[in-house]
Amino acid sequence: MKAKAIIALSLLIGTFFFSSCGSYKTTRDAILKIEKGMSKREITNLLGNPDFRRFDHEYEQWEFIKVDPLYGTRTVILVDFLDDRVTNMDSFNGDNAPQTPVPPVAVYPPNEIEYDRPLPPHNNHVRPGRVISNNDFQQLYNRVKSKPFKDDQLELLSIGVGNRYFSCQQCIRLMSIYTFDDDKLKVLDIVAPRIADRENYEDIVDSLDFLSSQDKVRKMFAGSRR
């Protein structure tokens, strides 16, 4: 009788173990299948419905939380959409992520609200300082440059910067839209708080023509070193 109980218990434990392994493998395989340009339906087919959705005037973000039933570890998967197509994806260990609460105005459980084409602020789970992707940067650059008037360009840039981070080289490229140092410095004033590699600020200094402009940049980045 005891032998039968032990066998039954062993089978139960084995079934749970292999089921857990299968669940982990399914999540991992789904992550590997995500590609830029995928539709929301394709993402739902791979990962199911999101646990949270975030949006602003331009982007939409879905957050999935997958829990390993065997070990209890969490995997967080973040998928960003523009025009209902995937533009970025990030996945990381949710147990080590900072638990800074996201402002409630921007975070909603799925199906709690209805909207036409929502779009999210980049969430607080993302590791600080992660630079905007080349593709997203190029889109922002093109939109800013396409505006006919400088004031409109700078206004759009202020909106577009949002919670994104930029490299010094990306900042220099945005500054290059303009010819004169005064205008370039206006761009820098907007982007500087979101520069991730501030230690490379001398590259920005070198991109300016006048010593007075260069001194302004050095004062702005005082305390930053290569």
C-alpha positions, 0 to 999 in steps of 0.5 A, a space after each residue: 500500500 505504501 509503495 503504491 502511495 509513493 509511486 503515485 506521489 512520485 508521478 504527481 511530483 514528476 508531472 508538476 515538474 515537467 509541467 513547470 519546465 514546459 511552462 518556462 520553455 513556452 515563455 522563453 520560446 514566445 520571447 524569442 519569436 517576438 519581432 519588430 512589426 508584429 501586430 497586437 494579435 500576433 503578440 496576444 497569440 504568443 503571450 496571451 492578454 497583457 497584465 497591464 497596459 500603458 499609453 500616452 499620445 504616441 506609444 502603447 506598451 503592454 506588460 506581461 508577468 510570467 511566473 514560474 510555478 516551480 520556483 516562483 520567479 517572475 519574468 517581466 516582458 514589455 512590448 511597445 507599439 507604434 501604429 499598432 505594430 511592435 517597435 521594441 521588446 524587453 524582458 527581464 527578471 521581475 524579482 530584481 526589478 525596482 518596485 517604483 510605483 507607476 503613476 496611476 493615470 498611466 497604468 490600467 489593468 487590461 480591458 479597464 478602459 477603451 481607447 482608439 490608439 493609445 500609447 504609453 510612457 516608458 515604464 519605471 521597470 525599464 533600467 534607467 539610462 537605456 538609450 532610445 533605439 536607432 529606429 525610434 530615434 530616426 523616426 523622432 529625428 525625421 518628424 522634428 526635421 520635417 516641421 517647417 518652423 523652428 518653434 514647431 520643431 522645438 515644441 515637437 522635440 520637447 514632447 518627443 523626448 518624454 521619458 526616453 534617454 539619448 546618447 551624446 551622439 544622438 543629441 549632436 545629431 538633433 543639434 545638427 538640424 540647425 546651423 547656428 550655435 544658439 539654436 543648437 543650444 536650445 536643442 541641448 537644453 531640451 535633451 540634456 536632462 535625458 542624456 545617458 552617457 553624460 561622461 561623453 559631453 566633450 563630444 557635444 562641446 566639439 560640435 559647437 563653433 564658438 568658445 562661449 557656446 562651448 563654455 556653456 556646455 561645460 558648465 551645464 555638464 559640470 561634474 560629468 567626466 569621461 
